[in-house]
Amino acid sequence: MVGIDLSSGTPAEVTRLPTVRQPNTVGVDSATGRLFVTGTADGVLELIDPG
């Protein structure tokens, strides 16, 4: 998972997080900032808390 900041008009990588193998779906809880990542390879759901 790579976090990209687009606010300046030029994409800049701001973070890189290890995650599930072959992540193909990402959801964000807008109230908490928590990420939900699913991977097709292992059939798992990973939760990533902000910070």
HTML snippet that shows the backbone in 3Dmol.js (N, CA, C, O; Angstrom):
<script src="https://3Dmol.org/build/3Dmol-min.js"></script>
<div id="view" style="width:600px;height:400px;position:relative"></div>
<script>
const pdb = `
ATOM      1  N   MET A   1       0.849  -1.129   0.000  1.00  0.00           N
ATOM      2  CA  MET A   1       0.000   0.000   0.000  1.00  0.00           C
ATOM      3  C   MET A   1       0.911   1.213   0.000  1.00  0.00           C
ATOM      4  O   MET A   1       1.828   1.315   0.816  1.00  0.00           O
ATOM      5  N   VAL A   2       0.651   2.139  -0.930  1.00  0.00           N
ATOM      6  CA  VAL A   2       1.437   3.371  -1.028  1.00  0.00           C
ATOM      7  C   VAL A   2       0.495   4.548  -0.883  1.00  0.00           C
ATOM      8  O   VAL A   2      -0.537   4.624  -1.549  1.00  0.00           O
ATOM      9  N   GLY A   3       0.867   5.474   0.005  1.00  0.00           N
ATOM     10  CA  GLY A   3       0.097   6.704   0.175  1.00  0.00           C
ATOM     11  C   GLY A   3       0.685   7.792  -0.697  1.00  0.00           C
ATOM     12  O   GLY A   3       1.885   8.060  -0.636  1.00  0.00           O
ATOM     13  N   ILE A   4      -0.152   8.422  -1.509  1.00  0.00           N
ATOM     14  CA  ILE A   4       0.285   9.468  -2.432  1.00  0.00           C
ATOM     15  C   ILE A   4      -0.428  10.771  -2.081  1.00  0.00           C
ATOM     16  O   ILE A   4      -1.647  10.791  -1.917  1.00  0.00           O
ATOM     17  N   ASP A   5       0.334  11.860  -1.968  1.00  0.00           N
ATOM     18  CA  ASP A   5      -0.221  13.193  -1.727  1.00  0.00           C
ATOM     19  C   ASP A   5      -0.339  13.894  -3.075  1.00  0.00           C
ATOM     20  O   ASP A   5       0.654  14.076  -3.779  1.00  0.00           O
ATOM     21  N   LEU A   6      -1.564  14.288  -3.428  1.00  0.00           N
ATOM     22  CA  LEU A   6      -1.814  14.958  -4.703  1.00  0.00           C
ATOM     23  C   LEU A   6      -2.100  16.444  -4.530  1.00  0.00           C
ATOM     24  O   LEU A   6      -2.417  17.129  -5.502  1.00  0.00           O
ATOM     25  N   SER A   7      -1.991  16.951  -3.304  1.00  0.00           N
ATOM     26  CA  SER A   7      -2.409  18.323  -3.023  1.00  0.00           C
ATOM     27  C   SER A   7      -1.567  19.392  -3.708  1.00  0.00           C
ATOM     28  O   SER A   7      -2.053  20.501  -3.928  1.00  0.00           O
ATOM     29  N   SER A   8      -0.321  19.089  -4.048  1.00  0.00           N
ATOM     30  CA  SER A   8       0.535  20.102  -4.675  1.00  0.00           C
ATOM     31  C   SER A   8       0.429  20.100  -6.196  1.00  0.00           C
ATOM     32  O   SER A   8       1.007  20.958  -6.862  1.00  0.00           O
ATOM     33  N   GLY A   9      -0.300  19.149  -6.737  1.00  0.00           N
ATOM     34  CA  GLY A   9      -0.395  19.033  -8.193  1.00  0.00           C
ATOM     35  C   GLY A   9       0.612  18.048  -8.765  1.00  0.00           C
ATOM     36  O   GLY A   9       0.438  17.555  -9.880  1.00  0.00           O
ATOM     37  N   THR A  10       1.672  17.758  -8.002  1.00  0.00           N
ATOM     38  CA  THR A  10       2.662  16.772  -8.403  1.00  0.00           C
ATOM     39  C   THR A  10       2.584  15.612  -7.419  1.00  0.00           C
ATOM     40  O   THR A  10       2.794  15.812  -6.222  1.00  0.00           O
ATOM     41  N   PRO A  11       2.285  14.397  -7.897  1.00  0.00           N
ATOM     42  CA  PRO A  11       2.176  13.262  -6.980  1.00  0.00           C
ATOM     43  C   PRO A  11       3.470  13.047  -6.198  1.00  0.00           C
ATOM     44  O   PRO A  11       4.562  13.053  -6.767  1.00  0.00           O
ATOM     45  N   ALA A  12       3.330  12.856  -4.874  1.00  0.00           N
ATOM     46  CA  ALA A  12       4.484  12.604  -4.017  1.00  0.00           C
ATOM     47  C   ALA A  12       4.152  11.466  -3.057  1.00  0.00           C
ATOM     48  O   ALA A  12       3.124  11.494  -2.380  1.00  0.00           O
ATOM     49  N   GLU A  13       5.024  10.473  -3.003  1.00  0.00           N
ATOM     50  CA  GLU A  13       4.824   9.358  -2.077  1.00  0.00           C
ATOM     51  C   GLU A  13       5.056   9.850  -0.650  1.00  0.00           C
ATOM     52  O   GLU A  13       6.083  10.462  -0.358  1.00  0.00           O
ATOM     53  N   VAL A  14       4.088   9.579   0.244  1.00  0.00           N
ATOM     54  CA  VAL A  14       4.216  10.019   1.629  1.00  0.00           C
ATOM     55  C   VAL A  14       4.329   8.852   2.609  1.00  0.00           C
ATOM     56  O   VAL A  14       4.794   9.036   3.734  1.00  0.00           O
ATOM     57  N   THR A  15       3.915   7.673   2.203  1.00  0.00           N
ATOM     58  CA  THR A  15       4.046   6.505   3.076  1.00  0.00           C
ATOM     59  C   THR A  15       4.000   5.228   2.258  1.00  0.00           C
ATOM     60  O   THR A  15       3.482   5.199   1.142  1.00  0.00           O
ATOM     61  N   ARG A  16       4.548   4.188   2.830  1.00  0.00           N
ATOM     62  CA  ARG A  16       4.513   2.856   2.212  1.00  0.00           C
ATOM     63  C   ARG A  16       4.284   1.858   3.331  1.00  0.00           C
ATOM     64  O   ARG A  16       5.061   1.803   4.284  1.00  0.00           O
ATOM     65  N   LEU A  17       3.218   1.061   3.224  1.00  0.00           N
ATOM     66  CA  LEU A  17       2.843   0.117   4.276  1.00  0.00           C
ATOM     67  C   LEU A  17       2.812  -1.301   3.732  1.00  0.00           C
ATOM     68  O   LEU A  17       2.288  -1.536   2.643  1.00  0.00           O
ATOM     69  N   PRO A  18       3.368  -2.246   4.476  1.00  0.00           N
ATOM     70  CA  PRO A  18       3.218  -3.646   4.065  1.00  0.00           C
ATOM     71  C   PRO A  18       1.766  -4.053   4.258  1.00  0.00           C
ATOM     72  O   PRO A  18       1.105  -3.587   5.186  1.00  0.00           O
ATOM     73  N   THR A  19       1.276  -4.907   3.399  1.00  0.00           N
ATOM     74  CA  THR A  19      -0.126  -5.321   3.496  1.00  0.00           C
ATOM     75  C   THR A  19      -0.299  -6.732   2.952  1.00  0.00           C
ATOM     76  O   THR A  19       0.676  -7.432   2.678  1.00  0.00           O
ATOM     77  N   VAL A  20      -1.528  -7.128   2.804  1.00  0.00           N
ATOM     78  CA  VAL A  20      -1.841  -8.475   2.326  1.00  0.00           C
ATOM     79  C   VAL A  20      -1.278  -8.697   0.930  1.00  0.00           C
ATOM     80  O   VAL A  20      -1.015  -7.752   0.186  1.00  0.00           O
ATOM     81  N   ARG A  21      -1.105  -9.954   0.602  1.00  0.00           N
ATOM     82  CA  ARG A  21      -0.606 -10.305  -0.730  1.00  0.00           C
ATOM     83  C   ARG A  21      -1.705 -10.038  -1.762  1.00  0.00           C
ATOM     84  O   ARG A  21      -2.869 -10.363  -1.529  1.00  0.00           O
ATOM     85  N   GLN A  22      -1.345  -9.465  -2.867  1.00  0.00           N
ATOM     86  CA  GLN A  22      -2.258  -9.117  -3.964  1.00  0.00           C
ATOM     87  C   GLN A  22      -3.474  -8.314  -3.486  1.00  0.00           C
ATOM     88  O   GLN A  22      -4.611  -8.747  -3.676  1.00  0.00           O
ATOM     89  N   PRO A  23      -3.243  -7.145  -2.867  1.00  0.00           N
ATOM     90  CA  PRO A  23      -4.386  -6.333  -2.443  1.00  0.00           C
ATOM     91  C   PRO A  23      -5.151  -5.843  -3.664  1.00  0.00           C
ATOM     92  O   PRO A  23      -4.547  -5.334  -4.609  1.00  0.00           O
ATOM     93  N   ASN A  24      -6.476  -5.991  -3.656  1.00  0.00           N
ATOM     94  CA  ASN A  24      -7.208  -5.518  -4.832  1.00  0.00           C
ATOM     95  C   ASN A  24      -8.378  -4.619  -4.475  1.00  0.00           C
ATOM     96  O   ASN A  24      -8.969  -4.005  -5.364  1.00  0.00           O
ATOM     97  N   THR A  25      -8.731  -4.524  -3.187  1.00  0.00           N
ATOM     98  CA  THR A  25      -9.819  -3.637  -2.788  1.00  0.00           C
ATOM     99  C   THR A  25      -9.423  -2.901  -1.513  1.00  0.00           C
ATOM    100  O   THR A  25      -8.946  -3.507  -0.554  1.00  0.00           O
ATOM    101  N   VAL A  26      -9.627  -1.589  -1.518  1.00  0.00           N
ATOM    102  CA  VAL A  26      -9.322  -0.773  -0.346  1.00  0.00           C
ATOM    103  C   VAL A  26     -10.543   0.080  -0.029  1.00  0.00           C
ATOM    104  O   VAL A  26     -11.120   0.712  -0.914  1.00  0.00           O
ATOM    105  N   GLY A  27     -10.926   0.090   1.233  1.00  0.00           N
ATOM    106  CA  GLY A  27     -12.007   0.946   1.700  1.00  0.00           C
ATOM    107  C   GLY A  27     -11.486   1.826   2.821  1.00  0.00           C
ATOM    108  O   GLY A  27     -10.540   1.455   3.517  1.00  0.00           O
ATOM    109  N   VAL A  28     -12.098   2.991   3.000  1.00  0.00           N
ATOM    110  CA  VAL A  28     -11.681   3.925   4.041  1.00  0.00           C
ATOM    111  C   VAL A  28     -12.891   4.312   4.872  1.00  0.00           C
ATOM    112  O   VAL A  28     -13.928   4.692   4.330  1.00  0.00           O
ATOM    113  N   ASP A  29     -12.758   4.217   6.187  1.00  0.00           N
ATOM    114  CA  ASP A  29     -13.784   4.721   7.102  1.00  0.00           C
ATOM    115  C   ASP A  29     -13.487   6.212   7.288  1.00  0.00           C
ATOM    116  O   ASP A  29     -12.508   6.571   7.943  1.00  0.00           O
ATOM    117  N   SER A  30     -14.313   7.064   6.724  1.00  0.00           N
ATOM    118  CA  SER A  30     -14.036   8.506   6.752  1.00  0.00           C
ATOM    119  C   SER A  30     -14.112   9.095   8.160  1.00  0.00           C
ATOM    120  O   SER A  30     -13.533  10.152   8.413  1.00  0.00           O
ATOM    121  N   ALA A  31     -14.806   8.439   9.067  1.00  0.00           N
ATOM    122  CA  ALA A  31     -14.906   8.943  10.440  1.00  0.00           C
ATOM    123  C   ALA A  31     -13.636   8.668  11.247  1.00  0.00           C
ATOM    124  O   ALA A  31     -13.257   9.467  12.104  1.00  0.00           O
ATOM    125  N   THR A  32     -12.979   7.532  10.972  1.00  0.00           N
ATOM    126  CA  THR A  32     -11.805   7.147  11.766  1.00  0.00           C
ATOM    127  C   THR A  32     -10.497   7.182  10.983  1.00  0.00           C
ATOM    128  O   THR A  32      -9.422   7.242  11.579  1.00  0.00           O
ATOM    129  N   GLY A  33     -10.578   7.144   9.651  1.00  0.00           N
ATOM    130  CA  GLY A  33      -9.377   7.068   8.833  1.00  0.00           C
ATOM    131  C   GLY A  33      -8.849   5.652   8.680  1.00  0.00           C
ATOM    132  O   GLY A  33      -7.824   5.443   8.032  1.00  0.00           O
ATOM    133  N   ARG A  34      -9.523   4.688   9.258  1.00  0.00           N
ATOM    134  CA  ARG A  34      -9.098   3.288   9.181  1.00  0.00           C
ATOM    135  C   ARG A  34      -9.238   2.772   7.753  1.00  0.00           C
ATOM    136  O   ARG A  34     -10.226   3.050   7.073  1.00  0.00           O
ATOM    137  N   LEU A  35      -8.234   2.015   7.308  1.00  0.00           N
ATOM    138  CA  LEU A  35      -8.257   1.389   5.985  1.00  0.00           C
ATOM    139  C   LEU A  35      -8.660  -0.070   6.122  1.00  0.00           C
ATOM    140  O   LEU A  35      -8.285  -0.746   7.080  1.00  0.00           O
ATOM    141  N   PHE A  36      -9.425  -0.539   5.158  1.00  0.00           N
ATOM    142  CA  PHE A  36      -9.815  -1.943   5.055  1.00  0.00           C
ATOM    143  C   PHE A  36      -9.248  -2.446   3.735  1.00  0.00           C
ATOM    144  O   PHE A  36      -9.592  -1.927   2.673  1.00  0.00           O
ATOM    145  N   VAL A  37      -8.385  -3.450   3.797  1.00  0.00           N
ATOM    146  CA  VAL A  37      -7.714  -3.956   2.598  1.00  0.00           C
ATOM    147  C   VAL A  37      -8.014  -5.440   2.458  1.00  0.00           C
ATOM    148  O   VAL A  37      -7.812  -6.209   3.398  1.00  0.00           O
ATOM    149  N   THR A  38      -8.494  -5.842   1.292  1.00  0.00           N
ATOM    150  CA  THR A  38      -8.713  -7.264   1.021  1.00  0.00           C
ATOM    151  C   THR A  38      -7.736  -7.736  -0.037  1.00  0.00           C
ATOM    152  O   THR A  38      -7.360  -6.987  -0.939  1.00  0.00           O
ATOM    153  N   GLY A  39      -7.330  -8.991   0.088  1.00  0.00           N
ATOM    154  CA  GLY A  39      -6.426  -9.576  -0.877  1.00  0.00           C
ATOM    155  C   GLY A  39      -7.041 -10.808  -1.506  1.00  0.00           C
ATOM    156  O   GLY A  39      -7.685 -11.604  -0.823  1.00  0.00           O
ATOM    157  N   THR A  40      -6.847 -10.967  -2.792  1.00  0.00           N
ATOM    158  CA  THR A  40      -7.411 -12.123  -3.485  1.00  0.00           C
ATOM    159  C   THR A  40      -6.588 -13.384  -3.268  1.00  0.00           C
ATOM    160  O   THR A  40      -7.123 -14.489  -3.356  1.00  0.00           O
ATOM    161  N   ALA A  41      -5.310 -13.240  -2.989  1.00  0.00           N
ATOM    162  CA  ALA A  41      -4.446 -14.413  -2.879  1.00  0.00           C
ATOM    163  C   ALA A  41      -4.767 -15.260  -1.651  1.00  0.00           C
ATOM    164  O   ALA A  41      -4.799 -16.488  -1.742  1.00  0.00           O
ATOM    165  N   ASP A  42      -5.004 -14.626  -0.509  1.00  0.00           N
ATOM    166  CA  ASP A  42      -5.189 -15.379   0.730  1.00  0.00           C
ATOM    167  C   ASP A  42      -6.598 -15.278   1.294  1.00  0.00           C
ATOM    168  O   ASP A  42      -6.910 -15.943   2.282  1.00  0.00           O
ATOM    169  N   GLY A  43      -7.454 -14.463   0.690  1.00  0.00           N
ATOM    170  CA  GLY A  43      -8.818 -14.300   1.167  1.00  0.00           C
ATOM    171  C   GLY A  43      -8.906 -13.693   2.549  1.00  0.00           C
ATOM    172  O   GLY A  43      -9.730 -14.119   3.358  1.00  0.00           O
ATOM    173  N   VAL A  44      -8.071 -12.704   2.836  1.00  0.00           N
ATOM    174  CA  VAL A  44      -8.055 -12.091   4.165  1.00  0.00           C
ATOM    175  C   VAL A  44      -8.465 -10.623   4.092  1.00  0.00           C
ATOM    176  O   VAL A  44      -8.430  -9.996   3.033  1.00  0.00           O
ATOM    177  N   LEU A  45      -8.853 -10.099   5.247  1.00  0.00           N
ATOM    178  CA  LEU A  45      -9.170  -8.687   5.406  1.00  0.00           C
ATOM    179  C   LEU A  45      -8.190  -8.119   6.411  1.00  0.00           C
ATOM    180  O   LEU A  45      -8.042  -8.652   7.510  1.00  0.00           O
ATOM    181  N   GLU A  46      -7.519  -7.037   6.038  1.00  0.00           N
ATOM    182  CA  GLU A  46      -6.573  -6.385   6.942  1.00  0.00           C
ATOM    183  C   GLU A  46      -7.114  -5.015   7.304  1.00  0.00           C
ATOM    184  O   GLU A  46      -7.610  -4.292   6.440  1.00  0.00           O
ATOM    185  N   LEU A  47      -7.020  -4.652   8.581  1.00  0.00           N
ATOM    186  CA  LEU A  47      -7.418  -3.338   9.063  1.00  0.00           C
ATOM    187  C   LEU A  47      -6.160  -2.558   9.405  1.00  0.00           C
ATOM    188  O   LEU A  47      -5.292  -3.055  10.122  1.00  0.00           O
ATOM    189  N   ILE A  48      -6.059  -1.329   8.889  1.00  0.00           N
ATOM    190  CA  ILE A  48      -4.905  -0.480   9.156  1.00  0.00           C
ATOM    191  C   ILE A  48      -5.410   0.811   9.785  1.00  0.00           C
ATOM    192  O   ILE A  48      -6.155   1.572   9.168  1.00  0.00           O
ATOM    193  N   ASP A  49      -4.987   1.042  11.030  1.00  0.00           N
ATOM    194  CA  ASP A  49      -5.383   2.256  11.730  1.00  0.00           C
ATOM    195  C   ASP A  49      -4.443   3.402  11.370  1.00  0.00           C
ATOM    196  O   ASP A  49      -3.255   3.173  11.140  1.00  0.00           O
ATOM    197  N   PRO A  50      -4.959   4.642  11.319  1.00  0.00           N
ATOM    198  CA  PRO A  50      -4.107   5.785  10.983  1.00  0.00           C
ATOM    199  C   PRO A  50      -3.058   6.025  12.071  1.00  0.00           C
ATOM    200  O   PRO A  50      -3.235   5.673  13.237  1.00  0.00           O
ATOM    201  N   GLY A  51      -1.960   6.641  11.632  1.00  0.00           N
ATOM    202  CA  GLY A  51      -0.924   7.016  12.598  1.00  0.00           C
ATOM    203  C   GLY A  51       0.080   5.999  12.706  1.00  0.00           C
ATOM    204  O   GLY A  51       1.030   6.148  13.474  1.00  0.00           O
TER     205      GLY A  51
END
`;
const viewer = $3Dmol.createViewer("view");
viewer.addModel(pdb, "pdb");
viewer.setStyle({}, {cartoon: {color: "spectrum"}});
viewer.zoomTo();
viewer.render();
</script>
